[in-house]
Amino acid sequence: FLSQVGDYTVYLSKKLISGEKIEIEERQNLNRLSAVADELSRSIEAVRMKFDSDGRWADELNEMLNEDYVGVFGESSEELERLLADYPTLIYDGPFSDHMLKGNLKMLEGAVEFSADEAKARASETLGTEQSSLRLIDESDGNMPCFVFENGDMTVSVTRQGGYIAYMRKYRAPTAESVDYESAVKIAEDYLNNKASQSFVSTYYLADEGVCTVNLVHKEGATLCYPDLIKVGVALDNGEVVFVEAAGYLANHYTRTIETPKYSADEAKHVLSDSLKVQGIRRAVIPTSGNSERHCYEFKCEGLDGEELLVYINVMTLEEESILILLSTDGGTLTE
């Protein structure tokens, strides 16, 4: 509740800063959120005062040990649940928006439902094993319902909707490293592009405990689609692909119409700070915190102190959408 309220007010502040107006419904949401916050505050304060008295916690514990008992704290928790269920559904461009919390799996929407046998056939094809060697070990529900199969030290998860591979993992500890990082990245790219009908390119990688995890994103023409992310893990002892995680791709991929930029890369470059030295430019679709996307020029830059940065400038508005700092480590690159 606190995260969503804070995020919602930041969203409204950004609207005002950009010259937009707060709508009547949004003001009503603010008023209701304020009222719920007041009620929560009073309820929590009442609980605090009750449990400040000596012996209260011991009394509650003794009662619960002796019988099926809902004491003061339990009753207060139920009241908090009721309060938190009674405030507006907030749909806005922010990470705590209700549409973000519920999830929206683009590739699974409207997809044909697979049976367990059909999913086993898909898992068998992926692992390169006989169907008879696979054992169904779980039928997971949640945001992405899957059939989970096991074959010795390998596990593969197949979505019920569409029969897509959500993840594949081989459980083993790699031994001495003999494969360099560049070779591991090439192995991951070749593996995924041989398996998928789409084109994927590697972006960044990170090696840890004998496995090089390579981030690969879908490339639409000349544009990198960062939301469409698949991670491939390559063992550094023998170059074996030991895991694939495709949940991000399944959640975000759809057939996009990549718009023609209104502004050129040179025009976007003039938006950058004079303190930045541009080292490379490419086009990219990036995710926002509110589950939408922005088409940008990605400028790889060097800062005054030699730090590496990625700056994203909107191709249609020339607004700065995001800045990431690249952190180089012995095992690869991280961003923040």
Protein Blocks (a to p, Z undefined) as FASTA:
>chain_A
ZZmmmmmmmmmmmmmmnopacdfklmmmmmmmmmmmmmmmmmmmmmmmmmmpghklmmmm
mmmmmpccddfklmmmmmmmmmmmmccddddddfkbfklmnopafklgopacddfklmmm
mmmmmnopafklpccfbdcehjbdcddddehjaccdddfbhpiafbdcddddddddfbdf
klmmmmmmmmmmmmpmbdcddfbdcdeehiacddddddehjaccfklccdddddfklopa
fbdcfklmmmmgccddddddfbdfklmmmmpcfkbccfbdcddddddfkopacddddddd
ddfkopacdddddfklopafbdcdddddfkbccdZZ
